[in-house]
Amino acid sequence: MSGEITTAVLERAKSHAVTIPAYTFTARVLHWTTAFLILLMIPLGIVIANDWGGAAQEFLYDLHRSLGVTIIPLVILRIIYRWRHPPLPLPDDIVPMQRIAAEATHWALYALLIVQPFTGWIATSAYRAPVVVFGWFQLPPIWPQDRAFSDHLFAFHALTGIAIACLAAAHISAALYHHFVRRDRVLLRMISG
């Protein structure tokens, strides 16, 4: 009899328990803000790298640089926040290889999102183009003028952008796979907690 009561009490307690979100509200805001900026930066980078901007080309360069400068503190804050407030583990039914792939993709994106804006800033400094942030202020150059070095670094910057696009596509594809194929809560963890 006491076993039945204990089971009934536990079931009732579970139904009234508050669910702990996998990601905090702050983590979700940082994630979606970063995602929005990345999804804006990728096509913007393609347009300016191919001189498709026409009369708006210089404005697009300034916008790209401004968003890149914005990404630096955002990603640093995001990494610190994740370190201090780790998300709940993935569901138990996700196989170890997928867990490793998810973790590797997350940290590779973080690393590239730190490297990429600094690479752009160094390359722009070596080229001696101004880095004007949303028309409010100008960042100082952080590298001596060297056009040849700038050209090489901009090529690296482009390849890093492609790598970020590929990792972002893998990340988005995995989230959609979990939502539409597996029908689990992996994507919803980042939407609603």
FISEVO-508243 format. One record per residue: residue in one letter; residue number from 1; x, y, z of N, C-alpha, C in turn. Coordinates in steps of 0.1 Angstrom, whole numbers, plus 2048, in hexadecimal, padded with zeros to 3 digits. Example, Ala and Ser with C-alpha at 12.3 -4.5 7.8 and 13.67 -1.06 7.14 Angstrom:
REM FISEVO-508243
A, 1, 884, 7C7, 84E, 87B, 7D3, 84E, 884, 7DF, 84E
S, 2, 880, 7EA, 847, 889, 7F5, 847, 881, 800, 84F
This chain:
REM FISEVO-508243
M, 1, 808, 7F4, 800, 800, 800, 800, 809, 80D, 800
S, 2, 813, 80D, 808, 81C, 819, 809, 823, 81B, 7FC
G, 3, 826, 810, 7F5, 82D, 812, 7E7, 824, 818, 7DD
E, 4, 817, 815, 7DE, 80D, 81B, 7D5, 80B, 82A, 7D8
I, 5, 80B, 82D, 7E5, 80A, 83B, 7E9, 816, 843, 7E5
T, 6, 822, 83D, 7E7, 82E, 844, 7E3, 82E, 847, 7D4
T, 7, 82B, 83D, 7CC, 82A, 83E, 7BD, 820, 849, 7B9
A, 8, 815, 849, 7C0, 80A, 853, 7BD, 80F, 861, 7C0
V, 9, 816, 862, 7CC, 81B, 86F, 7D0, 826, 874, 7C6
L, 10, 82F, 86B, 7C2, 839, 86F, 7B9, 833, 873, 7AB
E, 11, 829, 86C, 7A6, 823, 86F, 79A, 81C, 87D, 79B
R, 12, 816, 87F, 7A6, 80F, 88C, 7A8, 819, 897, 7A9
A, 13, 824, 895, 7B0, 82F, 89F, 7B1, 835, 8A2, 7A4
K, 14, 837, 898, 79B, 83C, 89A, 78E, 833, 8A3, 786
S, 15, 826, 8A1, 787, 81D, 8A8, 77F, 81C, 8B7, 783
H, 16, 820, 8BA, 78F, 820, 8C8, 794, 82E, 8CE, 794
A, 17, 838, 8C6, 791, 846, 8CB, 791, 848, 8D5, 786
V, 18, 850, 8DF, 78A, 854, 8E9, 780, 85F, 8E3, 777
T, 19, 85E, 8E4, 76A, 868, 8DF, 761, 873, 8E9, 761
I, 20, 87F, 8E4, 762, 88B, 8ED, 761, 88F, 8EE, 752
P, 21, 890, 8FA, 74D, 893, 8FC, 73F, 8A1, 8F7, 73C
A, 22, 8A3, 8F1, 730, 8B0, 8ED, 72C, 8BA, 8F8, 72A
Y, 23, 8B4, 903, 725, 8BC, 910, 723, 8B4, 91B, 72A
T, 24, 8BB, 924, 731, 8B5, 92F, 737, 8B0, 939, 72D
F, 25, 8A8, 942, 731, 8A3, 94D, 728, 8AF, 955, 722
T, 26, 8B8, 958, 72B, 8C4, 95F, 726, 8CC, 958, 71C
A, 27, 8CE, 94B, 71E, 8D5, 942, 714, 8CE, 942, 707
R, 28, 8C1, 941, 708, 8B9, 941, 6FB, 8BA, 94E, 6F4
V, 29, 8B9, 95A, 6FB, 8BA, 967, 6F4, 8C8, 968, 6EE
L, 30, 8D3, 964, 6F5, 8E0, 965, 6F0, 8E1, 95C, 6E3
H, 31, 8DB, 950, 6E4, 8DC, 947, 6D8, 8D5, 94D, 6CC
W, 32, 8C9, 952, 6CE, 8C1, 956, 6C2, 8C7, 964, 6BD
T, 33, 8CC, 96C, 6C5, 8D2, 978, 6C1, 8DF, 975, 6B8
T, 34, 8E7, 96C, 6BD, 8F3, 967, 6B6, 8EF, 961, 6A9
A, 35, 8E4, 958, 6A9, 8E0, 952, 69D, 8DB, 95C, 692
F, 36, 8D3, 966, 697, 8CF, 970, 68E, 8DA, 978, 687
L, 37, 8E4, 97B, 68F, 8F0, 983, 68A, 8F8, 97A, 680
I, 38, 8FA, 96D, 683, 901, 965, 67A, 8F9, 963, 66D
L, 39, 8EC, 961, 66E, 8E4, 95F, 662, 8E4, 96C, 65A
L, 40, 8E6, 977, 660, 8E7, 984, 659, 8F5, 986, 653
M, 41, 8FF, 982, 65A, 90D, 984, 656, 911, 97B, 64A
I, 42, 90C, 96F, 64A, 911, 966, 63F, 90D, 96B, 631
P, 43, 900, 96F, 62E, 8FE, 974, 621, 904, 982, 61F
L, 44, 905, 98A, 62A, 90B, 997, 629, 91A, 995, 625
G, 45, 921, 98C, 62B, 92E, 989, 627, 930, 985, 619
I, 46, 927, 97C, 614, 927, 978, 606, 925, 984, 5FD
V, 47, 91C, 98C, 600, 919, 998, 5F7, 925, 9A1, 5F6
I, 48, 92B, 9A4, 602, 936, 9AE, 601, 943, 9A8, 5FC
A, 49, 945, 99B, 5FE, 951, 994, 5F9, 951, 993, 5E9
N, 50, 944, 993, 5E4, 943, 992, 5D5, 940, 9A0, 5CF
D, 51, 940, 9AA, 5D6, 93D, 9B8, 5D1, 930, 9B9, 5CB
W, 52, 926, 9B2, 5D1, 918, 9B2, 5CC, 910, 9BE, 5D2
G, 53, 916, 9C6, 5DA, 90E, 9D0, 5E1, 90B, 9DC, 5D9
G, 54, 911, 9DE, 5CE, 90E, 9EA, 5C6, 911, 9F7, 5CE
A, 55, 908, A00, 5CD, 90A, A0D, 5D3, 90A, A0C, 5E3
A, 56, 904, A01, 5E8, 904, 9FF, 5F6, 910, 9F7, 5FC
Q, 57, 919, 9F4, 5F3, 925, 9EB, 5F7, 92C, 9F1, 604
E, 58, 92F, 9FD, 604, 936, A03, 610, 92D, A02, 61C
F, 59, 921, A05, 61B, 917, A04, 626, 917, 9F5, 62B
L, 60, 917, 9EC, 622, 916, 9DD, 625, 923, 9D9, 62D
Y, 61, 92F, 9DE, 628, 93B, 9DC, 62F, 93A, 9E1, 63D
D, 62, 936, 9ED, 63F, 935, 9F3, 64C, 92B, 9EB, 655
L, 63, 920, 9E6, 64F, 916, 9DE, 657, 91D, 9D1, 65B
H, 64, 924, 9CB, 652, 92A, 9BE, 655, 935, 9C0, 660
R, 65, 93D, 9CA, 65F, 946, 9CD, 66A, 940, 9D0, 677
S, 66, 935, 9D8, 677, 92E, 9DB, 683, 928, 9CF, 68A
L, 67, 922, 9C6, 682, 91C, 9BA, 687, 927, 9B1, 68C
G, 68, 932, 9B0, 685, 93E, 9A8, 68A, 943, 9AD, 698
V, 69, 943, 9BA, 699, 947, 9C0, 6A6, 93D, 9BC, 6B1
T, 70, 931, 9BC, 6AE, 926, 9B8, 6B7, 927, 9AA, 6BB
I, 71, 92B, 9A1, 6B2, 92C, 993, 6B5, 937, 990, 6BF
I, 72, 942, 998, 6BF, 94D, 995, 6C9, 948, 994, 6D7
P, 73, 942, 99F, 6DD, 93E, 99E, 6EB, 933, 995, 6ED
L, 74, 92A, 994, 6E3, 91E, 98B, 6E4, 923, 97C, 6E6
V, 75, 92C, 978, 6DE, 931, 96A, 6DE, 939, 967, 6EB
I, 76, 941, 971, 6EF, 948, 970, 6FB, 93F, 96E, 707
L, 77, 935, 977, 707, 92A, 976, 712, 923, 969, 712
R, 78, 920, 964, 706, 919, 958, 704, 921, 94C, 709
I, 79, 92E, 94C, 706, 937, 941, 70B, 938, 941, 71B
I, 80, 93A, 94D, 720, 93B, 94F, 72F, 92E, 94A, 735
Y, 81, 923, 94E, 72F, 916, 94B, 735, 913, 93C, 734
R, 82, 917, 936, 729, 915, 927, 728, 91E, 920, 732
W, 83, 92A, 925, 734, 933, 91E, 73E, 92D, 91F, 74C
R, 84, 928, 92B, 74F, 922, 92D, 75D, 914, 927, 75E
H, 85, 90D, 925, 753, 8FF, 920, 753, 8FE, 915, 749
P, 86, 904, 90A, 74B, 903, 8FF, 740, 8F5, 8FA, 73E
P, 87, 8F1, 8F7, 732, 8E4, 8F2, 72F, 8E2, 8E4, 735
L, 88, 8D6, 8E0, 736, 8D4, 8D2, 73B, 8D9, 8C8, 730
P, 89, 8DD, 8BC, 733, 8E2, 8B3, 729, 8D7, 8B0, 71F
L, 90, 8DC, 8AB, 714, 8D3, 8A6, 709, 8CB, 89A, 70F
P, 91, 8BF, 897, 709, 8B8, 88C, 70D, 8C0, 87F, 70D
D, 92, 8BD, 875, 716, 8C5, 869, 717, 8C4, 860, 70A
D, 93, 8BA, 862, 702, 8B9, 859, 6F6, 8C1, 85E, 6EA
I, 94, 8C9, 868, 6EC, 8D1, 86D, 6E1, 8DF, 866, 6E2
V, 95, 8E3, 85F, 6D7, 8EE, 857, 6D7, 8FB, 85F, 6D9
P, 96, 905, 859, 6DF, 912, 860, 6E2, 918, 867, 6D7
M, 97, 918, 861, 6CB, 91E, 868, 6BF, 917, 875, 6BC
Q, 98, 909, 876, 6BD, 902, 882, 6BB, 905, 88C, 6C6
R, 99, 907, 888, 6D2, 90B, 891, 6DD, 918, 897, 6DA
I, 100, 922, 88F, 6D6, 92F, 894, 6D3, 92F, 89E, 6C7
A, 101, 927, 89A, 6BD, 925, 8A3, 6B1, 91F, 8B1, 6B5
A, 102, 915, 8B0, 6BE, 90E, 8BC, 6C2, 918, 8C5, 6CA
E, 103, 91F, 8BF, 6D3, 929, 8C7, 6DB, 934, 8CC, 6D3
A, 104, 939, 8C4, 6CA, 944, 8C9, 6C1, 93F, 8D5, 6B8
T, 105, 933, 8D4, 6B3, 92E, 8DE, 6AA, 92C, 8EB, 6B2
H, 106, 927, 8EA, 6BE, 925, 8F6, 6C7, 932, 8FD, 6C9
W, 107, 93C, 8F5, 6CE, 949, 8FC, 6D1, 951, 900, 6C5
A, 108, 94F, 8F9, 6BA, 956, 8FE, 6AD, 94F, 90B, 6A9
L, 109, 942, 90C, 6AA, 93C, 919, 6A7, 940, 924, 6B0
Y, 110, 941, 921, 6BD, 946, 92C, 6C6, 954, 930, 6C3
A, 111, 95D, 927, 6C0, 96B, 92A, 6BD, 96B, 933, 6B0
L, 112, 964, 92E, 6A6, 965, 936, 699, 95E, 944, 69A
L, 113, 954, 944, 6A3, 94D, 951, 6A5, 956, 95B, 6AD
I, 114, 960, 956, 6B4, 96A, 95F, 6BA, 975, 963, 6B0
V, 115, 97A, 959, 6A9, 984, 95B, 69F, 980, 964, 694
Q, 116, 974, 962, 68F, 970, 969, 682, 96F, 978, 684
P, 117, 969, 97E, 68E, 969, 98C, 68E, 977, 992, 690
F, 118, 97F, 98C, 698, 98D, 991, 69A, 995, 990, 68D
T, 119, 993, 985, 686, 99A, 984, 679, 996, 98F, 670
G, 120, 989, 992, 66F, 984, 99D, 667, 989, 9AA, 66B
W, 121, 98A, 9AC, 678, 990, 9B9, 67E, 99E, 9BB, 67A
I, 122, 9A6, 9B0, 67C, 9B4, 9B0, 679, 9B6, 9B3, 66A
A, 123, 9AF, 9AB, 662, 9B0, 9AD, 653, 9AC, 9BB, 64F
T, 124, 9A2, 9C0, 655, 99D, 9CE, 651, 9A8, 9D8, 656
S, 125, 9AE, 9D6, 661, 9B8, 9DE, 666, 9C4, 9DE, 65D
A, 126, 9C8, 9D2, 659, 9D4, 9D1, 650, 9D1, 9D7, 642
Y, 127, 9C5, 9D7, 63E, 9C0, 9DE, 632, 9C0, 9ED, 633
R, 128, 9BE, 9F1, 63F, 9BC, 9FF, 644, 9AE, A05, 640
A, 129, 9A4, 9FC, 640, 997, A01, 63F, 991, A04, 64D
P, 130, 989, A0E, 64E, 984, A11, 65C, 979, A07, 660
V, 131, 979, A04, 66D, 96F, 9FC, 673, 966, A05, 67B
V, 132, 95B, A0A, 674, 952, A14, 67A, 946, A0B, 67F
V, 133, 943, A0C, 68C, 939, A04, 692, 92B, A0C, 692
F, 134, 922, A08, 689, 915, A0E, 688, 915, A1D, 687
G, 135, 920, A22, 682, 921, A31, 681, 924, A38, 68E
W, 136, 925, A31, 699, 927, A37, 6A6, 935, A3A, 6AA
F, 137, 93E, A30, 6A7, 94C, A32, 6AA, 954, A29, 6A1
Q, 138, 961, A2C, 6A1, 96B, A24, 698, 974, A1D, 6A1
L, 139, 976, A10, 69E, 980, A08, 6A5, 98E, A0B, 6A0
P, 140, 998, A0B, 6A9, 9A5, A0D, 6A4, 9AB, A01, 69C
P, 141, 9B4, A03, 693, 9BA, 9F8, 68C, 9C2, 9F0, 697
I, 142, 9C2, 9E2, 695, 9C9, 9DA, 69F, 9D5, 9D2, 698
W, 143, 9D8, 9D6, 68B, 9E3, 9D0, 684, 9E9, 9DA, 67B
P, 144, 9F6, 9DA, 679, 9FD, 9E3, 670, 9F8, 9E1, 661
Q, 145, 9F9, 9EC, 65A, 9F4, 9EB, 64C, 9FD, 9E1, 644
D, 146, 9F6, 9D8, 63D, 9FD, 9CE, 635, 9F2, 9C7, 62C
R, 147, 9F1, 9CD, 620, 9E7, 9C8, 617, 9E8, 9B9, 613
A, 148, 9F4, 9B4, 611, 9F6, 9A6, 60E, 9F1, 99D, 619
F, 149, 9F4, 9A1, 625, 9F0, 999, 631, 9E0, 99A, 632
S, 150, 9DB, 9A6, 630, 9CD, 9A8, 630, 9C6, 99F, 626
D, 151, 9CB, 99E, 61A, 9C5, 996, 610, 9C4, 987, 614
H, 152, 9CF, 982, 61A, 9D0, 974, 61F, 9C6, 972, 62A
L, 153, 9C5, 97C, 633, 9BC, 97B, 63F, 9AE, 97C, 63B
F, 154, 9AB, 984, 631, 99D, 984, 62C, 999, 977, 625
A, 155, 9A3, 971, 61F, 9A0, 963, 619, 99D, 959, 624
F, 156, 9A5, 95A, 62F, 9A2, 951, 63B, 994, 955, 641
H, 157, 991, 962, 641, 985, 967, 647, 979, 961, 63F
A, 158, 97A, 960, 632, 970, 95B, 629, 96E, 94C, 62C
L, 159, 97A, 945, 62D, 979, 936, 630, 973, 933, 63D
T, 160, 976, 93C, 647, 970, 93A, 654, 961, 93D, 653
G, 161, 95D, 946, 64B, 94F, 949, 649, 947, 93D, 644
I, 162, 94E, 937, 63A, 948, 92B, 634, 947, 91F, 63E
A, 163, 951, 91E, 647, 951, 914, 651, 945, 917, 65B
I, 164, 944, 924, 65F, 939, 927, 668, 92B, 924, 661
A, 165, 92A, 927, 655, 91E, 924, 64D, 91B, 915, 64D
C, 166, 925, 90D, 64B, 923, 8FE, 64B, 91F, 8F9, 659
L, 167, 926, 8FE, 663, 923, 8FA, 671, 915, 8FE, 675
A, 168, 911, 90B, 671, 904, 910, 674, 8F9, 907, 66D
A, 169, 8FC, 904, 660, 8F3, 8FB, 659, 8F1, 8ED, 65F
A, 170, 8FD, 8E8, 664, 8FC, 8DB, 66B, 8F4, 8DC, 678
H, 171, 8F6, 8E7, 67F, 8EF, 8E9, 68C, 8E0, 8EB, 68A
I, 172, 8DC, 8F3, 680, 8CE, 8F5, 67C, 8C8, 8E8, 677
S, 173, 8CF, 8E0, 66F, 8CA, 8D4, 66A, 8C8, 8CA, 675
A, 174, 8D1, 8C9, 67E, 8CF, 8C0, 68A, 8C3, 8C4, 692
A, 175, 8C2, 8D1, 694, 8B6, 8D5, 69C, 8A9, 8D1, 695
L, 176, 8A8, 8D4, 688, 89C, 8D0, 681, 89A, 8C1, 680
Y, 177, 8A5, 8B9, 67F, 8A4, 8AB, 67F, 89E, 8A6, 68D
H, 178, 8A3, 8AC, 698, 89D, 8A8, 6A5, 88E, 8AC, 6A6
H, 179, 88B, 8B7, 6A0, 87D, 8BC, 6A1, 873, 8B4, 698
F, 180, 877, 8B2, 68C, 86E, 8AD, 682, 86F, 89E, 680
V, 181, 87B, 898, 682, 87D, 88A, 680, 87C, 882, 68D
R, 182, 884, 886, 696, 884, 87F, 6A4, 878, 884, 6AC
R, 183, 873, 890, 6AA, 868, 895, 6B1, 86B, 896, 6C0
D, 184, 877, 89A, 6C3, 87B, 89C, 6D1, 87B, 8AB, 6D5
R, 185, 87F, 8AE, 6E0, 87F, 8BC, 6E5, 88C, 8C3, 6E4
V, 186, 896, 8BE, 6DC, 8A3, 8C4, 6DB, 8A2, 8D3, 6D5
L, 187, 89A, 8D5, 6CB, 899, 8E2, 6C6, 891, 8EB, 6CF
L, 188, 886, 8E5, 6D5, 87E, 8ED, 6DE, 886, 8F1, 6EB
R, 189, 890, 8EA, 6EE, 898, 8EF, 6FA, 89E, 8FD, 6F7
M, 190, 8A1, 900, 6EB, 8A6, 90D, 6E8, 89C, 918, 6E5
I, 191, 88F, 913, 6E2, 884, 91C, 6DF, 87D, 920, 6EC
S, 192, 879, 916, 6F4, 871, 918, 6FF, 877, 914, 70C
G, 193, 883, 90F, 70C, 88A, 90B, 718, 88A, 8FC, 719
